């Protein structure tokens, strides 16, 4: 491996590239939500799988209102007020330091029970906070007025959770607003008034990340006790603790946390009261997430970018560059992941990786400009004759030029203009060439949109391949979408020609999926990248069958059953036995979702399904359809066959 000696000018360019790559990567992950979210997810992964496990916090206990609790009452919601009143008194009697009730008391229930709970809230001697919110999506004006009247001002605490707008993950501590403190801050201050100066504080404009705690395998971070059993539990389980009461139901008041990257349920989707317990513990500990800070993040990004420049200074082939780059990124990610568990800060992972990639790219851009120009020249010249995807594969892997094929499943499109031969006899050759070139150029653009390969032109006909030369797992979806785009383009093109007095025929399109041999076939002096096999022949003949049915776009069952997109729908054409074949090939017409849901299409499909089993009824159905939709070519076709006494959806072709 030989190092390149850059010129003085190139050194200056690389220094500028180093600063630019690191600063841009750092800026994107701090200013653009998509990249910021990716950075957060790397933090989530470390927190969920690599952070040291925390012992159970003895300062906080969670009293869970669960399914078994609610099963004791005649109604689930609102929660029985008499039960809540007795629960608060019981917890007070057991010596709790402070109580938080994570239940919105925003509507009336049974008056006697409501009065009982109201009196308990007002008279409770132990510090008590009750959930409060003014968010319009949670409480309307009437509910808010009731909530204000029910819960005294000094007992209220703001319960809103600060979530990531990108994915709804709870990430930050809310300090509250000008009128009211949030639960974690107010509850901590009431529980430990003598330690107020030692508690974590946060200004309204400051976002403090939640320092989530990962539980050990044999217990949760906070002890949880069922609400309906509190009266029978030992006093010492609650004595001198902050007791937080709230629902832990599986379907309500669940919030996404960073643990969701590894866990679907709790703690991934954590009950709101438990999320608030984590935040309260953080305030009590006066602890912030262990991070480097903005400048530290930028320095780490700069370091990785510098390594990228260093790799760029080495004269190497593509494989070596990828191997070295991959080793650096993997090593850095492993260090960042496991290092957090060993006590290192949460170093950024996305920004340094982006900075490394950008710096490596810029180094290659600066040092390999001349080589790249030659490469682009070859690609530009060769792409005039061969599909761009194939050109790229040949440039990256010259061994692909071997005259040999491989068998794989592919989807084929064949198109042809009806009556083009007749039209060509009535138009000047120069004008005919202009029309055909404009038409074929538009059709090829549709193929390029969906990354297909134009195999060949046969006069006005086009043959396209999907899933070759490059693999495309969704090749059927791409092909059908491409065929629909071709149909739209060709109809628009035909309309434009009609304005000029040129009667261009409709474009018939056939789509079929199956296995064939694809590769470079030919001699040493001339090769052609194409596909061979019975599937290709069948696809070609599917296009021609459109003429028989009066349709423009026919898709075989083999293609239809591989299409995953919900926006593409189909209606049946017939079960067609091609000439020389024994087994029928089921054909469908690709239609829009709106048409598929229309009464027209639904009635047609119902009538079609009756052809083989309910002949007379099918005849009545198609006759009724013809009266409503006389221009529907498929309705006319099947009705004509029925009138000839052919009551079947199977059509045997006597010509290709």
C-alpha positions in Angstrom: 0.0 0.0 0.0 1.6 3.3 -1.1 0.8 6.7 0.4 0.1 9.6 -1.8 2.1 12.8 -1.4 -0.3 15.7 -1.9 0.7 19.0 -3.2 0.6 22.1 -1.0 -2.6 23.1 -2.6 -4.1 19.7 -2.0 -3.1 19.9 1.7 -5.0 23.2 2.0 -8.0 21.7 0.4 -7.9 18.7 2.7 -7.6 20.9 5.8 -10.6 22.8 4.6 -12.4 19.5 3.9 -11.5 18.2 7.4 -13.1 21.3 9.1 -16.1 21.3 6.8 -16.9 17.6 7.1 -16.6 17.6 10.9 -18.6 20.8 11.4 -21.3 19.9 8.9 -21.8 16.4 10.4 -21.9 17.9 13.9 -24.3 20.6 12.8 -26.6 18.1 11.1 -27.0 15.9 14.1 -27.7 19.0 16.3 -29.9 20.9 14.0 -31.7 18.6 11.7 -34.3 16.4 13.3 -33.7 13.3 11.2 -30.0 13.1 12.1 -30.7 14.2 15.6 -33.1 11.3 16.0 -30.5 8.8 14.7 -28.1 10.1 17.3 -30.7 9.7 20.0 -31.3 6.2 18.9 -27.6 5.3 19.3 -27.9 6.7 22.9 -31.1 4.6 23.4 -29.2 1.5 22.3 -26.4 2.1 24.8 -28.9 2.9 27.6 -31.0 -0.1 27.0 -28.3 -2.7 26.4 -25.0 -1.5 27.7 -25.6 0.9 30.7 -24.8 -0.4 34.2 -27.8 -1.9 36.0 -29.2 0.2 38.9 -30.2 -1.2 42.2 -33.7 -0.7 43.4 -34.3 2.9 44.5 -35.5 2.7 48.2 -36.7 6.4 48.2 -39.6 5.9 45.8 -42.4 3.3 45.6 -45.0 3.0 42.8 -48.6 2.0 43.7 -50.0 0.4 40.6 -53.6 0.6 39.6 -53.8 -2.5 37.4 -56.4 -4.7 35.8 -57.0 -6.6 39.0 -57.6 -3.3 40.9 -60.2 -2.1 38.4 -62.0 -5.4 38.3 -63.2 -4.7 41.8 -65.4 -1.8 40.7 -68.5 -1.6 38.5 -66.9 0.8 36.1 -63.3 1.2 35.0 -63.2 4.9 34.3 -63.2 7.3 36.1 -61.4 5.4 38.9 -63.6 4.9 41.9 -63.2 8.1 44.1 -64.0 6.3 47.4 -61.2 3.8 46.7 -58.7 6.6 45.9 -59.7 8.4 49.1 -59.1 5.4 51.3 -55.9 4.6 49.4 -54.5 8.0 50.1 -55.4 7.7 53.8 -53.9 4.2 54.0 -50.6 5.4 52.5 -50.5 8.4 54.9 -51.0 6.0 57.8 -48.1 3.9 56.7 -45.7 6.9 57.0 -45.1 8.0 53.5 -42.8 11.0 53.1 -44.9 12.4 50.2 -47.6 11.2 47.8 -48.3 11.8 44.1 -51.6 10.8 42.6 -51.2 10.4 38.8 -54.9 10.5 38.1 -56.7 13.4 36.3 -59.7 14.3 38.4 -61.4 16.2 35.6 -65.0 14.9 35.7 -67.6 14.2 38.3 -68.6 10.6 39.3 -70.8 9.7 42.3 -71.3 12.9 44.4 -70.8 11.3 47.8 -67.6 9.6 46.6 -66.4 12.8 44.9 -67.0 14.8 48.1 -65.1 12.2 50.2 -62.0 12.3 47.9 -62.1 16.1 47.8 -62.1 16.3 51.6 -59.2 13.8 51.8 -57.1 15.8 49.3 -57.8 19.1 51.2 -57.1 17.7 54.6 -54.2 15.2 54.0 -51.3 16.0 56.3 -48.6 14.3 54.3 -47.4 16.4 51.3 -49.6 15.5 48.4 -49.6 16.4 44.7 -52.3 15.5 42.1 -51.8 15.4 38.3 -52.8 18.6 36.6 -52.7 19.7 32.9 -54.1 22.5 30.8 -53.3 20.8 27.4 -56.3 21.2 25.2 -55.8 17.8 23.6 -56.2 16.2 27.0 -58.8 18.3 28.8 -61.5 20.5 27.3 -62.6 23.8 29.0 -65.3 22.1 31.0 -62.9 19.4 32.3 -60.3 22.0 33.1 -62.7 24.0 35.2 -63.7 20.9 37.1 -60.1 20.0 37.7 -59.3 23.4 39.0 -62.3 23.4 41.4 -61.5 19.8 42.6 -57.7 20.1 43.2 -56.5 23.0 45.3 -53.7 25.2 43.8 -51.1 24.0 46.2 -51.8 20.3 45.4 -51.4 20.6 41.7 -48.4 19.5 39.7 -47.9 19.8 35.9 -48.0 16.2 34.5 -47.1 16.8 30.9 -44.2 14.7 29.4 -41.7 16.2 27.1 -41.5 14.0 24.0 -39.3 13.8 20.9 -41.5 15.2 18.1 -39.9 12.7 15.7 -41.0 9.5 17.3 -42.8 10.4 20.5 -40.1 9.1 22.9 -40.1 10.8 26.3 -36.6 12.3 26.5 -36.6 15.5 28.6 -37.5 16.8 32.0 -40.2 19.4 32.1 -39.5 22.1 34.7 -43.0 23.5 34.4 -44.4 26.8 33.4 -44.6 30.3 35.0 -47.6 29.3 37.0 -46.9 25.7 38.0 -43.9 23.3 38.6 -43.8 19.9 37.0 -44.2 16.7 39.0 -40.6 15.7 39.4 -39.4 19.1 40.6 -42.3 20.0 42.9 -42.6 16.5 44.4 -38.8 16.4 45.1 -38.9 19.8 46.8 -42.0 18.9 48.9 -40.5 15.6 50.0 -37.1 17.0 50.9 -37.5 20.7 51.6 -34.3 20.8 53.6 -32.3 19.7 50.5 -33.8 22.2 48.0 -30.5 23.7 47.2 -29.0 20.3 46.4 -31.8 19.2 44.0 -31.5 19.4 40.2 -33.0 22.5 38.8 -33.9 23.5 35.2 -34.8 26.8 33.7 -37.9 27.0 31.5 -35.8 27.4 28.4 -33.3 24.5 29.2 -33.9 21.0 28.1 -32.5 18.5 30.6 -32.3 14.9 29.2 -33.8 12.2 31.4 -31.2 10.0 33.0 -33.1 6.7 32.7 -32.1 3.9 34.9 -31.8 0.3 33.6 -33.1 -2.3 36.1 -31.3 -5.4 37.2 -32.8 -8.6 35.8 -34.4 -9.7 39.1 -36.3 -6.5 40.0 -37.6 -3.2 38.7 -35.9 0.1 39.4 -38.8 1.1 41.8 -40.8 -1.2 44.0 -44.3 -1.7 42.7 -47.3 -2.7 44.8 -50.8 -3.3 43.6 -53.2 -0.5 44.8 -55.9 -2.9 45.9 -53.4 -4.6 48.3 -51.8 -1.6 50.0 -54.0 -1.8 53.1 -52.6 -5.3 53.9 -49.0 -4.6 53.1 -46.3 -4.0 55.7 -45.9 -0.4 56.9 -42.1 -0.4 56.3 -42.6 -0.8 52.6 -44.0 2.7 52.4 -42.4 4.5 55.4 -40.3 7.5 54.6 -40.8 7.0 50.8 -42.2 9.1 48.1 -45.3 7.0 47.0 -46.5 7.6 43.4 -49.9 6.2 42.5 -50.9 5.6 38.9 -52.2 3.2 36.3 -50.0 0.5 34.9 -52.5 -0.8 32.5 -51.3 -2.3 29.2 -53.3 -0.1 26.9 -53.6 3.3 28.6 -51.1 6.0 29.7 -48.2 4.2 28.2 -45.3 6.3 26.8 -42.4 5.4 24.5 -39.0 5.5 26.2 -35.4 5.0 25.0 -35.8 1.4 26.1 -38.2 0.8 23.2 -35.3 0.2 20.9 -34.9 -3.3 22.6 -38.1 -3.8 24.5 -41.7 -3.6 23.1 -43.4 -3.6 26.4 -42.4 -2.1 29.8 -39.9 -0.5 30.0 -40.1 0.2 26.2 -43.6 1.4 26.6 -43.6 2.6 30.2 -46.5 3.6 32.4 -46.6 7.4 32.9 -46.3 7.1 36.6 -43.1 5.0 36.3 -41.7 7.5 33.8 -42.3 10.3 36.3 -40.6 8.2 39.0 -37.5 8.0 36.9 -37.5 11.8 36.5 -38.1 12.3 40.2 -35.2 10.1 41.2 -33.0 12.1 38.8 -34.0 15.4 40.4 -33.3 13.9 43.8 -29.8 12.7 42.7 -29.0 16.1 41.1 -27.7 14.1 38.1 -27.5 14.8 34.4 -26.8 12.5 31.5 -23.1 11.9 31.2 -22.3 13.6 27.9 -19.3 15.5 26.5 -21.1 18.6 25.6 -21.3 20.4 22.3 -17.5 21.2 22.0 -16.6 17.6 23.1 -18.9 16.2 20.5 -17.3 18.3 17.8 -13.8 17.2 18.8 -14.8 13.5 18.5 -16.3 14.2 15.1 -13.1 16.0 14.1 -11.0 13.0 15.2 -12.9 10.6 13.1 -12.8 12.9 10.1 -9.1 13.2 10.5 -8.8 9.4 10.3 -10.9 9.5 7.2 -8.5 11.9 5.6 -5.6 9.6 6.6 -7.2 6.6 4.8 -7.8 8.8 1.8 -4.0 9.5 1.6 -3.3 5.8 1.1 -3.3 4.6 -2.5 -5.7 1.7 -2.4 -8.4 -0.1 -4.4 -12.1 0.0 -3.6 -12.0 -3.2 -1.6 -9.2 -1.9 0.7 -10.9 1.4 1.2 -14.2 -0.2 2.2 -12.4 -2.7 4.4 -10.4 0.0 6.2 -13.4 2.3 6.5 -15.6 -0.5 7.8 -13.0 -1.5 10.3 -12.7 2.0 11.6 -16.4 2.6 11.9 -17.1 -0.8 13.5 -14.2 -0.3 16.0 -15.5 3.1 16.9 -19.0 1.9 17.4 -17.9 -1.0 19.6 -15.8 1.4 21.7 -18.7 3.8 22.1 -21.2 1.0 22.9 -19.2 -0.9 25.4 -17.3 2.1 26.7 -20.6 3.6 28.0 -21.0 0.5 30.2 -17.4 1.0 31.5 -18.1 4.6 32.6 -17.3 6.6 29.5 -19.6 9.5 28.5 -22.3 9.1 25.8 -20.0 10.1 22.9 -21.8 10.9 19.6 -21.8 8.0 17.1 -23.7 9.3 14.0 -21.9 12.6 13.6 -18.4 11.1 13.8 -19.4 8.4 11.4 -20.8 10.9 8.9 -17.7 13.1 9.4 -15.5 10.1 8.7 -17.4 9.2 5.5 -17.5 12.8 4.3 -13.8 13.3 4.9 -12.9 10.1 3.2 -15.1 11.2 0.3 -13.5 14.6 0.1 -10.0 13.1 0.2 -10.8 10.9 -2.7 -12.4 13.8 -4.5 -9.3 15.9 -4.1 -6.7 13.2 -4.8 -8.5 11.2 -7.4 -10.0 13.8 -9.6 -8.2 12.9 -12.8 -8.9 9.2 -12.4 -12.5 9.9 -11.7 -12.8 12.0 -14.9 -11.5 9.1 -17.0 -14.0 6.8 -15.2 -16.9 9.2 -15.8 -15.9 9.5 -19.5 -16.0 5.7 -19.9 -19.4 5.5 -18.2 -20.9 8.4 -20.2 -19.8 6.9 -23.5 -20.8 3.3 -22.7 -24.2 4.3 -21.2 -25.3 5.5 -24.6 -25.6 1.8 -25.6 -26.2 -0.2 -22.5 -28.4 0.4 -19.4 -26.7 2.6 -16.8 -27.2 -0.1 -14.1 -25.3 -2.6 -16.2 -22.5 -0.1 -17.0 -22.0 0.5 -13.2 -21.8 -3.2 -12.6 -19.3 -3.7 -15.5 -17.2 -0.8 -14.2 -17.1 -2.1 -10.7 -16.7 -5.8 -11.7 -15.1 -6.3 -15.2 -15.4 -10.1 -14.7 -19.1 -9.7 -15.4 -18.2 -9.4 -19.1 -17.8 -13.2 -19.3 -20.2 -14.8 -21.8 -22.2 -16.8 -19.4 -25.6 -16.6 -17.8 -27.4 -17.3 -14.5 -30.9 -18.4 -13.8 -33.0 -16.1 -11.6 -36.6 -14.9 -11.2 -37.3 -11.7 -13.1 -40.3 -9.6 -14.2 -40.5 -8.7 -17.8 -42.4 -5.9 -19.6 -43.2 -6.1 -23.3 -44.8 -3.1 -25.2 -46.0 -2.6 -28.7 -47.9 0.1 -30.6 -51.1 -1.1 -32.3 -51.1 -0.5 -36.0 -47.7 1.2 -36.1 -46.7 -0.6 -39.3 -49.7 0.8 -41.2 -49.1 4.3 -39.7 -45.5 4.2 -40.9 -46.5 3.8 -44.5 -48.5 7.0 -44.4 -45.9 9.3 -42.8 -42.7 10.8 -44.1 -39.6 8.8 -42.9 -38.1 11.9 -41.2 -41.3 12.7 -39.3 -41.8 9.0 -38.4 -38.2 8.9 -37.0 -38.9 12.0 -34.8 -42.2 10.5 -33.5 -40.6 7.1 -32.7 -37.6 8.6 -31.0 -39.7 10.9 -28.9 -42.0 8.0 -27.9 -39.1 5.6 -27.1 -37.3 8.3 -25.1 -40.4 8.8 -23.0 -40.9 5.1 -22.4 -37.2 4.7 -21.4 -37.6 7.5 -18.9 -40.4 5.6 -17.2 -38.2 2.5 -17.0 -35.3 4.5 -15.6 -37.7 6.0 -12.9 -38.2 2.5 -11.5 -34.6 1.3 -12.1 -35.4 -1.3 -14.7 -33.2 -2.3 -17.6 -34.2 -1.7 -21.2 -33.2 -4.9 -22.9 -33.9 -4.0 -26.5 -36.0 -2.2 -29.0 -37.7 -4.2 -31.8 -39.1 -1.5 -34.0 -41.6 0.3 -31.9 -41.7 -2.5 -29.3 -39.8 -2.3 -26.0 -38.5 -5.2 -23.8 -37.6 -4.4 -20.2 -36.2 -6.5 -17.4 -36.5 -6.0 -13.6 -34.2 -7.8 -11.1 -31.3 -7.9 -13.6 -28.5 -7.2 -13.8 -28.9 -5.9 -10.2 -31.1 -7.7 -7.7 -34.3 -6.0 -6.8 -36.4 -7.9 -4.2 -39.4 -5.8 -5.1 -39.1 -6.3 -8.9 -42.7 -7.2 -9.4 -43.9 -4.0 -7.7 -41.4 -1.9 -9.7 -42.5 -3.6 -13.0 -46.2 -3.0 -12.4 -45.7 0.6 -11.3 -43.5 1.1 -14.4 -46.1 -0.5 -16.7 -48.7 1.9 -15.3 -46.4 4.9 -15.8 -45.7 3.7 -19.4 -49.5 3.4 -20.0 -50.1 6.9 -18.7 -47.2 8.3 -20.8 -48.2 6.5 -24.0 -51.9 7.6 -23.7 -50.8 11.2 -23.2 -48.3 10.9 -26.1 -51.1 9.5 -28.3 -53.4 12.5 -27.4 -50.6 14.9 -28.4 -50.1 13.2 -31.7 -53.9 13.3 -32.3 -53.8 17.1 -32.0 -51.4 17.0 -35.0 -53.7 14.8 -37.0 -51.5 11.7 -36.4 -53.6 8.7 -35.4 -51.1 6.7 -33.3 -52.4 3.4 -32.0 -52.7 2.5 -28.3 -49.7 0.9 -26.6 -50.3 -2.6 -25.5 -48.3 -3.7 -22.4 -47.7 -7.2 -21.0 -46.1 -8.0 -17.6 -45.0 -11.5 -16.6 -42.8 -12.9 -13.8 -40.9 -16.1 -13.8 -37.4 -17.7 -14.0 -35.2 -17.2 -17.0 -31.5 -17.3 -17.8 -29.9 -13.8 -17.9 -26.4 -12.7 -18.9 -24.2 -11.7 -21.7 -24.8 -13.7 -24.9 -23.0 -13.5 -28.2 -19.6 -13.8 -29.8 -16.2 -12.4 -28.8 -16.8 -9.4 -31.1 -20.4 -8.6 -30.1 -22.3 -9.3 -27.0 -25.9 -8.6 -25.9 -27.1 -8.6 -22.3 -30.5 -10.2 -22.4 -32.7 -13.0 -20.9 -33.7 -16.2 -22.5 -36.3 -18.8 -21.8 -40.0 -19.8 -21.9 -40.9 -17.0 -19.4 -39.6 -14.4 -21.8 -41.6 -15.9 -24.7 -44.7 -16.0 -22.5 -44.3 -12.4 -21.5 -44.0 -11.4 -25.1 -47.2 -13.2 -26.0 -49.1 -11.7 -23.0 -48.6 -8.3 -24.5 -50.1 -9.5 -27.8 -53.1 -11.0 -26.0 -54.3 -7.5 -25.2 -55.5 -7.2 -28.8 -57.8 -10.1 -28.3 -59.5 -8.6 -25.2 -59.3 -4.9 -26.1 -57.2 -4.1 -23.1 -54.0 -2.1 -22.9 -52.2 -3.5 -19.8 -52.3 -7.3 -19.0 -50.5 -8.6 -15.9 -50.1 -12.4 -15.2 -51.1 -14.0 -11.9 -47.4 -14.9 -11.3 -46.7 -11.1 -11.2 -49.9 -10.1 -9.4 -49.3 -12.4 -6.4 -45.8 -10.9 -5.9 -47.0 -7.3 -5.8 -47.0 -5.9 -2.3 -48.1 -2.3 -2.9 -51.6 -1.5 -1.7 -52.1 1.3 -4.2 -52.1 -1.2 -7.2 -55.2 -3.2 -7.7 -56.3 -5.7 -10.4 -59.4 -7.0 -12.1 -59.5 -10.4 -13.8 -59.3 -10.7 -17.6 -59.4 -14.4 -18.3 -57.6 -17.7 -17.8 -55.7 -17.9 -21.1 -54.2 -21.0 -22.7 -51.6 -19.7 -25.1 -51.1 -21.4 -28.4 -48.9 -24.5 -27.9 -49.5 -24.6 -24.2 -51.7 -26.8 -22.0 -52.0 -25.0 -18.7 -53.9 -21.6 -18.6 -52.2 -18.4 -17.7 -54.4 -16.2 -15.5 -54.4 -12.5 -16.7 -55.4 -9.4 -14.8 -55.8 -5.8 -15.8 -54.0 -3.4 -13.5 -56.4 -0.6 -12.4 -56.4 2.3 -10.0 -57.5 1.9 -6.4 -60.5 4.2 -7.0 -61.7 2.1 -10.0 -61.1 -1.1 -8.1 -63.5 0.1 -5.3 -66.1 1.4 -7.8 -69.4 -0.4 -8.3 -68.4 -1.0 -12.0 -65.3 -3.0 -11.0 -66.9 -4.8 -8.1 -69.9 -5.9 -10.3 -67.6 -7.0 -13.1 -65.4 -9.1 -10.7 -68.5 -10.8 -9.3 -69.8 -11.6 -12.7 -66.4 -12.9 -13.8 -66.3 -15.3 -10.9 -69.7 -16.7 -11.9 -68.5 -17.7 -15.4 -67.4 -21.2 -14.5 -69.9 -22.0 -11.8 -73.1 -20.0 -12.5 -73.5 -19.7 -16.2 -77.0 -18.3 -16.5 -76.5 -16.0 -13.7 -73.3 -14.8 -15.2 -75.1 -14.1 -18.4 -77.6 -11.9 -16.6 -74.8 -10.1 -14.8 -72.8 -9.3 -17.9 -75.9 -8.2 -19.8 -76.7 -5.8 -17.0 -73.1 -4.6 -17.0 -73.2 -4.0 -20.8 -76.2 -1.7 -20.4 -74.4 0.3 -17.8 -70.9 0.3 -19.3 -71.1 -0.4 -23.0 -67.6 0.9 -23.6 -65.9 -1.7 -21.3 -64.1 -4.0 -23.7 -63.9 -6.9 -21.2 -67.6 -6.7 -20.6 -68.3 -6.8 -24.3 -65.8 -9.7 -24.8 -67.3 -12.0 -22.1 -70.9 -11.1 -23.1 -70.1 -12.0 -26.8 -68.7 -15.4 -25.7 -71.7 -16.0 -23.5 -74.1 -15.2 -26.4 -72.1 -17.8 -28.5 -72.8 -20.4 -25.7 -69.4 -20.3 -24.2 -69.9 -20.1 -20.4 -66.3 -20.2 -19.2 -63.5 -17.8 -18.0 -60.9 -19.9 -19.8 -59.9 -18.8 -23.3 -57.9 -21.0 -25.6 -55.8 -19.0 -28.1 -55.6 -20.4 -31.6 -52.9 -17.8 -32.6 -49.9 -16.3 -31.0 
